[in-house]
Amino acid sequence: MIPYRRDQALICLLVIAMARAEVQVNLSPDCKEFLYMGTLPQGLQDKSFKKICQFYNGKPRFVTLYDTFDHIPIYSAYTFKRSDGAKKVDVPWMYEPQLSTVSGPRDMQPLPQDDLHQSFEDAQAVLDDYSNTVNFERGHLNPDEHQASPDDKAATYTLTNVVPQAREFNIGPWKNHEHTIRRRLNNYCRGTAYVVTGVTTSGHTIRRHNINRVGIPTHLWSAYCCANFDHNAPYDERSKFPAFASHGLNDKENNKVQEMTVQQLEDFLKSVTYVGKSFQIFYDNCVPPQGALHFPSKK
């Protein structure tokens, strides 16, 4: 009976440790507010993926599905905030203590200046991983220009929200696309806009000390859902509601961002990546319940 009791004790300790972190199987209600109908994208599962409710300055800011093997986010899900596109306040790059082997706060924290990052670099990227790359730079999935308050903007500067992007793609077609979506949602979305931005993986990696460290995405993709929109908008814009999507090749060349329906994006992702046949980005394809203009926030 002693081995059994030891196993029981170990299980209890694991349960207690898991309860302290926000990396959980089921997200809390305040974290689900960043998801349409409180529902994560469906049909995308892997043992190395962790659901992170990203906290900054004591409040949840967005949700990330993070790949602890390739050390990149698979997607970040956030609510769009009307913005003039101004850049962030000056904040240091941060890491996610919830993925650390050492107990700490749930709020993202500035990256340490010494070797303390060894307690978490097995599960996530660190600045050293990007320091010697020539062709790639840190590219946001939840961009600061889609947020309004200084704290919401600052929260996007965590390495669990960025992937290696080809510089020409990041500052060119993808940045222009982020501008386009910001203007469209600013002008024509009347309720809450839910955005999911993610990647497809290539198998190529950034290496450090001859070790594979950070996966390099083949494509970036994004989709938004705004069930309550301006029905008097010009047709070219109205046709892109309540939901629309896009993807672009993460490369120096041939990296034009293509817009499409969410269903077309889902079909594309099913053909090029590991999502299942049931893959769906937004609950019920962003069709609001009958008689409802938009999904109310849960309190």
C-alpha positions in Angstrom: 0.0 0.0 0.0 2.9 2.4 0.5 3.7 2.8 -3.3 0.0 3.5 -3.8 0.0 6.2 -1.2 3.1 7.8 -2.6 1.5 7.9 -6.0 -1.6 9.5 -4.5 0.6 12.1 -2.8 2.4 12.8 -6.0 -0.9 13.3 -7.9 -2.1 15.7 -5.2 1.0 17.7 -5.4 0.7 17.9 -9.2 -2.9 19.0 -8.9 -2.0 21.7 -6.4 0.9 22.9 -8.7 -1.4 23.1 -11.7 -4.1 25.0 -9.9 -1.6 27.8 -9.1 -1.0 28.6 -12.7 -3.2 30.0 -15.5 -2.0 27.4 -18.0 -5.1 25.2 -17.7 -7.2 22.9 -19.7 -10.3 25.1 -19.1 -9.9 28.8 -19.3 -11.5 31.0 -16.6 -14.5 33.2 -17.5 -12.5 36.4 -17.6 -10.1 34.8 -20.1 -13.0 33.5 -22.2 -14.0 37.1 -22.9 -11.4 37.3 -25.6 -13.1 34.5 -27.5 -16.3 34.7 -29.5 -19.0 32.9 -27.6 -16.3 32.1 -25.0 -15.1 29.3 -27.3 -11.5 28.4 -28.4 -10.8 27.4 -32.0 -11.8 23.8 -32.3 -10.0 20.8 -33.8 -6.5 21.9 -33.0 -4.8 19.9 -30.3 -1.3 18.7 -29.5 0.4 17.5 -26.3 3.0 20.3 -26.4 0.4 23.1 -26.8 -0.4 25.1 -23.7 -3.4 27.5 -23.3 -2.1 30.7 -21.7 -4.3 33.5 -20.4 -1.8 36.3 -20.7 -1.8 38.6 -17.7 -0.2 42.0 -17.4 -0.5 44.4 -14.5 -3.0 42.2 -12.7 -5.5 41.8 -15.6 -6.0 39.3 -18.4 -5.1 40.8 -21.8 -5.5 38.0 -24.4 -5.2 34.2 -24.9 -2.4 32.3 -26.5 -2.1 28.7 -27.6 1.7 28.1 -27.2 3.9 25.4 -28.6 6.5 24.6 -25.9 8.4 22.4 -28.3 8.9 24.9 -31.2 8.8 27.9 -28.7 6.3 29.9 -30.7 2.6 30.7 -30.3 0.3 28.7 -32.6 -2.2 31.6 -32.3 -3.1 34.5 -30.1 -6.8 35.3 -29.6 -7.8 38.9 -28.6 -10.5 41.5 -28.7 -9.8 44.4 -31.0 -9.8 47.9 -29.4 -10.5 50.9 -31.4 -7.1 52.6 -32.0 -5.4 55.4 -33.9 -2.5 53.0 -34.5 -0.1 54.8 -32.3 2.9 52.7 -31.1 3.4 51.3 -27.7 4.7 52.9 -24.5 8.4 52.0 -23.9 8.4 48.6 -22.2 11.0 45.8 -22.1 10.4 42.5 -23.7 8.7 40.0 -21.4 8.5 36.3 -20.8 5.7 34.1 -19.4 6.2 32.9 -15.8 3.4 30.5 -16.1 5.7 28.3 -18.3 8.6 28.5 -15.8 9.7 25.7 -13.6 10.0 28.1 -10.7 7.0 29.4 -8.9 6.2 33.0 -9.6 3.6 35.6 -10.5 1.0 34.9 -13.2 1.7 38.4 -14.8 4.2 38.4 -17.6 7.6 39.7 -16.4 10.6 41.5 -18.0 13.2 39.2 -19.2 16.1 38.9 -16.7 19.5 40.2 -17.5 21.4 37.1 -16.2 21.2 33.4 -16.4 17.9 33.2 -14.5 16.1 32.5 -17.9 17.4 29.0 -17.6 14.4 28.2 -15.4 12.0 28.8 -18.3 13.9 28.7 -21.6 13.2 25.0 -22.1 9.5 25.8 -22.6 9.6 29.2 -24.3 11.8 31.5 -26.4 14.2 34.1 -25.0 15.8 37.1 -26.5 19.1 35.3 -27.2 17.2 33.1 -29.7 16.5 36.1 -31.9 19.8 38.0 -31.3 21.8 36.4 -34.1 19.1 36.1 -36.8 19.6 38.1 -40.0 16.6 37.2 -42.0 13.9 37.1 -39.3 12.6 39.5 -36.6 10.1 39.3 -33.8 6.6 39.6 -35.4 3.5 40.1 -33.2 0.4 38.0 -33.6 -1.6 40.3 -31.3 -0.2 43.6 -32.6 0.0 46.7 -30.4 -1.8 48.8 -33.0 -4.9 46.7 -32.5 -5.0 47.7 -28.8 -5.7 51.1 -27.3 -4.7 51.5 -23.7 -1.0 51.6 -22.7 -1.3 48.4 -20.6 -3.0 46.5 -23.4 -0.3 47.7 -25.9 2.5 46.8 -23.4 1.1 43.3 -22.9 1.7 42.4 -26.6 5.4 42.6 -26.0 5.9 39.2 -24.6 7.9 36.6 -26.5 4.9 34.2 -26.2 3.1 36.5 -28.6 5.7 36.7 -31.3 7.1 34.5 -34.1 10.1 34.8 -36.4 8.9 36.8 -39.4 10.8 37.6 -42.5 11.6 41.3 -42.2 10.4 42.1 -45.7 7.0 40.4 -44.9 6.7 41.9 -41.4 7.3 45.6 -42.3 5.6 45.2 -45.7 2.5 43.2 -46.6 1.7 42.0 -43.1 2.0 45.4 -41.5 -0.2 46.9 -44.3 -2.7 44.2 -43.6 -2.8 45.0 -39.9 -3.4 48.7 -40.8 -6.3 47.6 -43.1 -8.0 45.5 -40.5 -7.6 48.3 -37.9 -9.2 50.9 -40.2 -12.0 48.4 -41.2 -12.9 47.4 -37.6 -12.6 51.0 -36.4 -15.0 52.3 -39.0 -17.6 49.5 -39.4 -17.6 47.2 -36.4 -20.2 48.4 -33.9 -19.8 45.7 -31.3 -16.9 43.6 -30.1 -14.5 42.3 -32.7 -12.8 39.0 -31.9 -9.5 38.3 -33.7 -7.5 35.1 -33.9 -4.1 35.3 -35.5 -1.9 32.3 -36.0 0.8 30.4 -38.0 1.5 27.3 -39.9 4.8 25.6 -39.1 7.5 24.7 -41.6 9.8 22.4 -39.8 12.6 24.9 -40.1 14.0 26.5 -37.0 16.3 29.1 -35.6 19.2 27.4 -33.9 21.3 28.6 -31.0 24.4 26.7 -29.7 23.6 24.1 -32.4 20.2 23.4 -30.9 16.8 23.9 -32.5 15.2 26.7 -30.6 12.4 28.6 -32.4 10.2 27.3 -35.1 9.9 29.4 -38.3 6.3 29.7 -39.6 5.6 29.1 -43.2 2.5 31.3 -43.2 0.8 33.7 -40.9 -3.0 33.8 -40.9 -5.7 35.9 -39.2 -9.5 36.0 -38.9 -11.9 38.3 -37.2 -15.5 38.0 -36.1 -17.7 41.1 -35.5 -21.4 40.1 -35.4 -22.7 43.6 -34.7 -21.5 45.7 -37.7 -22.6 48.7 -39.8 -25.1 47.3 -42.3 -25.0 50.6 -44.2 -21.3 50.4 -44.9 -20.1 50.4 -48.5 -20.6 47.0 -50.1 -16.9 46.3 -50.5 -16.6 46.6 -46.7 -20.0 45.2 -45.7 -19.2 42.0 -47.7 -16.4 41.4 -45.3 -18.7 41.1 -42.2 -19.5 39.5 -39.9 -16.3 37.6 -40.4 -13.4 37.5 -42.8 -9.8 36.1 -42.9 -6.4 36.2 -44.6 -3.1 34.5 -44.9 0.3 35.4 -46.3 3.6 33.6 -47.0 6.3 34.3 -44.4 9.1 35.0 -46.9 11.1 37.8 -48.6 9.2 37.3 -51.8 5.8 36.3 -53.1 4.5 37.3 -49.6 1.3 39.1 -50.6 -1.5 38.8 -48.0 -4.6 37.3 -49.5 -8.1 38.0 -48.0 -10.8 35.3 -48.1 -13.7 34.0 -46.2 -13.1 32.2 -42.9 -14.2 28.9 -44.4 -11.7 29.3 -47.2 -9.0 29.9 -44.6 -10.0 26.9 -42.6 -9.9 24.8 -45.8 -6.4 26.1 -46.6 -5.2 25.3 -43.1 -6.6 21.8 -43.2 -4.6 21.3 -46.4 -1.2 22.6 -45.2 -1.1 21.9 -41.4 -2.0 19.6 -38.6 -5.6 20.8 -37.9 -8.3 18.2 -37.9 -11.4 17.9 -40.1 -13.5 19.5 -37.4 -11.3 22.6 -37.3 -13.3 25.8 -36.8 -11.9 29.2 -35.8 -15.1 30.7 -34.5 -18.1 29.1 -32.8 -20.8 28.4 -35.3 -18.9 30.3 -38.0 -19.5 33.6 -36.2 -23.3 33.4 -36.7 -24.8 35.2 -33.7 -27.7 33.6 -31.8 -31.1 34.5 -33.3 -32.2 37.9 -32.1 -28.8 38.8 -30.7 -26.5 41.4 -32.3 -23.4 40.3 -30.5 -22.3 38.0 -27.7 -22.3 39.9 -24.4 -19.2 39.8 -22.2 -19.3 37.3 -19.3 -18.8 38.8 -15.9 
